[in-house]
Amino acid sequence: MVLETLNPMHHNITSLVPDTLPVATVPLLILMCFLFLIWNHEETSSIPGPGYCMGIGPLISHGRFLWMGVGNACNYYNKTYGEFVRVWISGEETFIISK
């Protein structure tokens, strides 16, 4: 009798999951998507530069400055975005102004 209750083939898996689970999951997923959209919403800046993109933009920007050095990274951003650029260095918004 004990072996019969422990046998996974004996039980129907759908009987173990309550019927209310899908009903409760849909509003929870909608709420999570809504919160994700609010969290990722950002004010669009009129200053050109790499996008924020959930914090990935600042990581890439900071990594480029570490990898290329300040001078070469500034030249790269000036060629890409123009003479007034917004980047992130050490998590802080930084403006590069050059001509």
VENWOGI-V107066 format. One record per pair of residues at least 24 apart in sequence whose ideal C-beta (glycine too) atoms are under 6 Angstrom apart, sorted by sequence separation. I is the first residue (numbers start at 0). J is the second residue. If there is no record, write none. Layout:
BEGIN
i-><I & I>
j-><J & J>
END
This chain:
BEGIN
i-><64 & 60 & 61 & 60 & 61 & 57 & 48 & 47 & 47 & 48 & 48 & 48 & 46>
j-><88 & 86 & 87 & 87 & 88 & 87 & 80 & 80 & 81 & 84 & 85 & 86 & 85>
END
